[in-house]
Amino acid sequence: MSRTLSTSSRATALVAGLALGALALTGCAGTTGAQSGQSMAAGAMSEDHDHDHMSGEAHDHEHEGELHGSDRFVLTHEGGIKVLDGSTLEEKADFPTSGFLRLNPFGDNEHVLVTTEKGFQVLSTGAGGGKAALTDLVFPADKAGHVVPHAGNTTLFADGTGEITIVPTDALGHDADETPTALPKVETVKSEAPHHGVAVKLSDGSLVRTIGTSEKRTGALVQDASGKEIARNEECPGVHGEGAVKGEAVVIGCENGVLVLKGGAFTKLASPDAAYGRVGNAYVTENSPIAVTDYKDDKDAEGYLLHRVGIVDTTANTFEVVDLPKGVEYTWRGIRRDHDGNAWILATDGKLHKLDLTQKKVTDSIDVIGAWQGPDKWQNAHPALTISEDVAWVTEPAKKTVHRVDLASGDVTSKAVGVAPNEVAFAKHTHKH
């Protein structure tokens, strides 16, 4: 594997005059500082996918003196899982595995859940300290799906049964050495029917969960800590994913808009495109009441590239859709939020575009990778983005390279990793208290 490390300073180019016009104003897999881990991007091993979500002996690259932990960037590839130091991009561990793998941040800044045929397998990254390890711990799940960390609990959804598993987010320990050898105690909730769904437990103990069957998904409901239903809304065809924003408002995607849950009640915000305006993923931060969403306006469009973005203001209860500049297209893997709440879009032109949510326009762009085309199948490796505070990590499968981007300066550090990265996850180093 190549060990060549190159660093370049690439000027941040101001993209002037690219105002993203508001098309309409109407009356949602994680993980990284300002960006919530519950973007709708983490997903399932089921047939319905447009999102951002095994044992193997590790080829370990830890060195003495490095066991105190560091930021960790995790990627899957055709032959397994690699764990990199988030700052230097040096390889920390390589776990040979087989099959298509998905990654889901657990929400504790240490562990990542790997979606397998048996369920959710626990990967200790070493971000908090200790040696990275792909453990034997597996939360059983038939067609393991979405993972949502929020308010001290991490909620797992099994599409094959509709069963919801709720795990305390601190149950797996702060570092790799604290990872238990047996599964912790969990709470389980049954859905009415199996479906490709999602759930999130709120700080008051209530549970928000989707409604549907294997053939049709219709909406969402919320039940209190005792299990009593508080509210439901079934005006959300094709319901997919969720994201919790500031004030614990929950945004849920529909094929014709979004549901917003606040104060125990749902509000439906319709898409500006009456025939079809699908939201499948929400990119959120708990420091902002605004959710950014993907947006698909053509039901029959082939491929996975999108050219419009949704902005949901949960304070004003508005859903606005804006056009991106010509030539700027993205997939569900290509939107994340920084510590200021701005949205960054990894586009097919190879640039990171900063979407200022106040101005609702692209205000800066950073050259990072070469131009690329959308995947033929959603499982195929294509560029992915994750952000922690003011740093982004971008994969470039065509060149088997990972790039670390300082969003403030535009500096890009590149590292060849010897494989084509596919799924990605991030775990931020934190000190134990």
VENHU-V520152 format. One record per residue. N is the residue number from 1. SS is DSSP state (A for helix, B for strand, O for the rest). PHI is phi in whole degrees, 0 to 359 (NA if undefined). PSI is psi as a letter, one per 40 degrees, with the letter a starting at -180 (999 if undefined). Layout:
n->(N & N)
ss->(SS & SS)
phi->(PHI & PHI)
psi->(PSI & PSI)
This chain:
n->(1 & 2 & 3 & 4 & 5 & 6 & 7 & 8 & 9 & 10 & 11 & 12 & 13 & 14 & 15 & 16 & 17 & 18 & 19 & 20 & 21 & 22 & 23 & 24 & 25 & 26 & 27 & 28 & 29 & 30 & 31 & 32 & 33 & 34 & 35 & 36 & 37 & 38 & 39 & 40 & 41 & 42 & 43 & 44 & 45 & 46 & 47 & 48 & 49 & 50 & 51 & 52 & 53 & 54 & 55 & 56 & 57 & 58 & 59 & 60 & 61 & 62 & 63 & 64 & 65 & 66 & 67 & 68 & 69 & 70 & 71 & 72 & 73 & 74 & 75 & 76 & 77 & 78 & 79 & 80 & 81 & 82 & 83 & 84 & 85 & 86 & 87 & 88 & 89 & 90 & 91 & 92 & 93 & 94 & 95 & 96 & 97 & 98 & 99 & 100 & 101 & 102 & 103 & 104 & 105 & 106 & 107 & 108 & 109 & 110 & 111 & 112 & 113 & 114 & 115 & 116 & 117 & 118 & 119 & 120 & 121 & 122 & 123 & 124 & 125 & 126 & 127 & 128 & 129 & 130 & 131 & 132 & 133 & 134 & 135 & 136 & 137 & 138 & 139 & 140 & 141 & 142 & 143 & 144 & 145 & 146 & 147 & 148 & 149 & 150 & 151 & 152 & 153 & 154 & 155 & 156 & 157 & 158 & 159 & 160 & 161 & 162 & 163 & 164 & 165 & 166 & 167 & 168 & 169 & 170 & 171 & 172 & 173 & 174 & 175 & 176 & 177 & 178 & 179 & 180 & 181 & 182 & 183 & 184 & 185 & 186 & 187 & 188 & 189 & 190 & 191 & 192 & 193 & 194 & 195 & 196 & 197 & 198 & 199 & 200 & 201 & 202 & 203 & 204 & 205 & 206 & 207 & 208 & 209 & 210 & 211 & 212 & 213 & 214 & 215 & 216 & 217 & 218 & 219 & 220 & 221 & 222 & 223 & 224 & 225 & 226 & 227 & 228 & 229 & 230 & 231 & 232 & 233 & 234 & 235 & 236 & 237 & 238 & 239 & 240 & 241 & 242 & 243 & 244 & 245 & 246 & 247 & 248 & 249 & 250 & 251 & 252 & 253 & 254 & 255 & 256 & 257 & 258 & 259 & 260 & 261 & 262 & 263 & 264 & 265 & 266 & 267 & 268 & 269 & 270 & 271 & 272 & 273 & 274 & 275 & 276 & 277 & 278 & 279 & 280 & 281 & 282 & 283 & 284 & 285 & 286 & 287 & 288 & 289 & 290 & 291 & 292 & 293 & 294 & 295 & 296 & 297 & 298 & 299 & 300 & 301 & 302 & 303 & 304 & 305 & 306 & 307 & 308 & 309 & 310 & 311 & 312 & 313 & 314 & 315 & 316 & 317 & 318 & 319 & 320 & 321 & 322 & 323 & 324 & 325 & 326 & 327 & 328 & 329 & 330 & 331 & 332 & 333 & 334 & 335 & 336 & 337 & 338 & 339 & 340 & 341 & 342 & 343 & 344 & 345 & 346 & 347 & 348 & 349 & 350 & 351 & 352 & 353 & 354 & 355 & 356 & 357 & 358 & 359 & 360 & 361 & 362 & 363 & 364 & 365 & 366 & 367 & 368 & 369 & 370 & 371 & 372 & 373 & 374 & 375 & 376 & 377 & 378 & 379 & 380 & 381 & 382 & 383 & 384 & 385 & 386 & 387 & 388 & 389 & 390 & 391 & 392 & 393 & 394 & 395 & 396 & 397 & 398 & 399 & 400 & 401 & 402 & 403 & 404 & 405 & 406 & 407 & 408 & 409 & 410 & 411 & 412 & 413 & 414 & 415 & 416 & 417 & 418 & 419 & 420 & 421 & 422 & 423 & 424 & 425 & 426 & 427 & 428 & 429 & 430 & 431 & 432 & 433)
ss->(O & O & O & O & B & B & B & B & B & O & O & O & B & O & O & O & O & O & B & O & O & B & B & B & B & B & O & O & O & O & B & B & O & O & B & B & O & O & O & O & O & O & O & O & O & O & O & O & O & O & O & O & O & O & O & O & O & B & B & B & O & O & O & O & O & O & O & O & O & O & O & B & B & B & B & B & B & O & O & B & B & B & B & B & B & O & O & O & O & O & B & B & B & B & B & B & O & O & O & O & O & B & B & B & B & O & O & O & O & O & B & B & B & B & B & O & O & O & B & B & B & B & B & B & O & O & O & O & O & O & O & O & B & B & B & B & B & B & B & B & O & O & O & B & B & B & B & B & B & B & O & O & B & B & B & B & B & B & O & O & O & O & B & B & B & B & B & B & O & O & O & O & O & O & O & A & A & A & O & O & O & O & O & O & O & O & B & B & B & B & O & O & O & O & O & O & O & O & B & B & B & O & O & O & O & O & B & B & B & B & B & B & O & O & O & O & B & B & B & B & B & B & B & O & O & O & O & O & B & B & B & B & B & O & O & O & O & O & O & B & B & B & B & B & O & A & A & A & O & B & B & B & B & B & O & B & B & B & B & B & B & B & O & O & B & B & B & B & B & B & O & O & O & O & O & O & B & B & O & O & O & B & B & O & O & O & O & O & O & B & B & B & B & B & B & B & O & O & O & O & O & O & O & O & O & B & O & B & B & B & B & B & B & O & O & O & O & B & B & B & B & B & B & O & O & O & O & O & O & B & O & A & A & A & B & B & B & O & O & O & O & O & B & B & B & B & O & O & O & O & B & B & B & B & B & B & O & O & O & O & B & B & B & B & B & B & B & O & O & O & O & O & O & O & O & O & O & O & O & O & O & O & O & O & B & B & B & B & O & O & B & B & B & B & B & B & A & A & A & O & B & B & B & B & B & B & O & O & O & O & B & B & B & B & B & B & O & O & O & O & O & O & O & B & B & B & B & O & O & O & O & O & O)
phi->(NA & 295 & 249 & 295 & 241 & 237 & 235 & 224 & 258 & 249 & 299 & 281 & 268 & 283 & 262 & 271 & 74 & 262 & 296 & 269 & 298 & 286 & 277 & 196 & 227 & 241 & 270 & NA & NA & NA & 159 & 223 & 55 & 291 & 266 & 296 & 285 & 261 & 301 & 289 & 283 & 278 & 221 & 249 & 263 & 248 & 286 & 270 & 224 & 208 & 218 & 271 & NA & NA & 299 & 194 & 287 & 285 & 271 & 273 & 239 & 289 & 239 & 302 & 98 & 254 & 280 & 284 & 101 & 194 & 306 & 233 & 249 & 247 & 221 & 260 & 210 & 300 & 254 & 153 & 227 & 245 & 244 & 246 & 293 & 292 & 268 & 268 & 67 & 290 & 286 & 258 & 199 & 223 & 249 & 296 & 215 & 233 & 89 & 281 & 243 & 241 & 240 & 224 & 303 & 281 & 101 & 251 & 61 & 218 & 255 & 232 & 265 & 261 & 283 & 232 & 293 & 272 & 149 & 254 & 267 & 273 & 249 & 270 & 274 & 85 & 299 & 275 & 129 & 86 & 267 & 302 & 208 & 269 & 282 & 271 & 287 & 224 & 281 & 298 & 199 & 275 & 58 & 304 & 235 & 288 & 236 & 231 & 274 & 192 & 53 & 87 & 228 & 242 & 252 & 249 & 239 & 258 & 296 & 290 & 237 & 80 & 284 & 250 & 246 & 248 & 239 & 302 & 294 & 267 & 287 & 260 & 92 & 275 & 223 & 297 & 289 & 272 & 301 & 292 & 262 & 229 & 295 & 285 & 292 & 227 & 250 & 237 & 226 & 263 & 282 & 293 & 204 & 297 & 191 & 282 & 230 & 203 & 211 & 215 & 265 & 269 & 294 & 272 & 91 & 286 & 236 & 261 & 213 & 279 & 241 & 170 & 231 & 293 & 261 & 208 & 245 & 238 & 169 & 210 & 222 & 230 & 236 & 282 & 297 & 274 & 99 & 284 & 291 & 260 & 202 & 211 & 216 & 246 & 253 & 228 & 298 & 67 & 314 & 210 & 74 & 198 & 204 & 258 & 249 & 304 & 84 & 60 & 285 & 246 & 254 & 234 & 277 & 226 & 283 & 225 & 143 & 220 & 259 & 239 & 258 & 218 & 58 & 80 & 228 & 266 & 235 & 264 & 251 & 281 & 291 & 292 & 267 & 298 & 290 & 193 & 208 & 271 & 249 & 243 & 216 & 242 & 244 & 230 & 220 & 284 & 262 & 222 & 278 & 256 & 253 & 259 & 233 & 285 & 203 & 241 & 251 & 230 & 298 & 265 & 296 & 275 & 84 & 235 & 276 & 235 & 230 & 229 & 228 & 259 & 232 & 252 & 262 & 282 & 281 & 274 & 56 & 233 & 231 & 242 & 243 & 237 & 278 & 273 & 303 & 304 & 89 & 262 & 233 & 210 & 244 & 300 & 279 & 249 & 232 & 213 & 247 & 263 & 293 & 267 & 91 & 295 & 262 & 244 & 241 & 272 & 256 & 292 & 277 & 85 & 254 & 267 & 252 & 272 & 258 & 283 & 280 & 283 & 277 & 56 & 206 & 286 & 247 & 212 & 216 & 235 & 288 & 232 & 230 & 285 & 299 & 215 & 248 & 294 & 286 & 286 & 234 & 297 & 287 & 292 & 297 & 208 & 307 & 231 & 228 & 219 & 224 & 230 & 58 & 244 & 234 & 243 & 239 & 233 & 261 & 228 & 304 & 299 & 249 & 51 & 224 & 243 & 240 & 253 & 240 & 279 & 290 & 281 & 263 & 85 & 294 & 237 & 250 & 242 & 219 & 287 & 245 & 79 & 221 & 269 & 297 & 237 & 287 & 223 & 207 & 225 & 230 & 269 & 294 & 227 & 277 & 286 & 251)
psi->(h & h & e & h & h & i & h & i & h & h & h & h & h & h & g & i & e & f & h & g & h & h & d & i & h & i & 999 & 999 & 999 & e & e & g & b & d & h & i & e & f & i & e & d & h & a & i & f & a & d & g & h & f & i & 999 & 999 & f & i & h & h & i & g & h & f & i & i & h & e & e & e & e & i & i & i & h & h & h & i & i & i & d & e & a & h & i & h & i & h & d & d & e & e & i & h & d & i & h & h & h & i & i & i & h & i & i & h & h & h & d & e & e & f & d & i & h & h & h & h & i & d & d & a & h & h & h & h & h & d & e & d & e & i & a & h & i & h & h & i & e & h & h & h & h & h & h & g & h & b & i & h & h & h & h & f & e & i & h & h & h & h & h & d & d & e & e & h & h & h & h & h & h & d & e & e & e & i & d & i & d & d & e & h & i & e & i & i & i & i & i & h & i & h & h & i & d & i & i & i & g & a & i & i & h & h & i & d & e & e & i & h & h & i & i & h & a & a & e & d & h & h & e & a & i & i & h & i & a & d & e & e & h & h & d & i & i & h & f & f & g & i & f & h & h & a & i & h & h & a & h & e & f & i & h & h & h & i & i & e & f & a & i & i & h & h & h & f & e & i & i & h & h & h & i & i & d & h & d & d & h & g & h & h & e & h & h & h & i & i & e & e & i & e & h & h & h & i & i & h & h & e & h & d & e & h & i & a & e & h & i & e & i & i & i & h & h & h & e & d & e & f & i & h & h & h & i & i & i & i & h & e & h & i & i & i & e & e & e & h & i & i & a & e & e & e & i & h & h & h & h & i & e & e & e & i & h & h & h & h & h & e & d & e & f & i & h & d & i & i & h & h & d & i & i & i & i & i & i & i & d & i & d & e & i & h & i & h & i & h & i & h & h & b & f & h & i & h & h & i & g & d & d & e & f & i & h & h & h & h & h & d & d & d & e & h & h & h & i & h & h & e & e & i & h & i & c & i & i & i & i & h & h & h & i & i & h & 999)
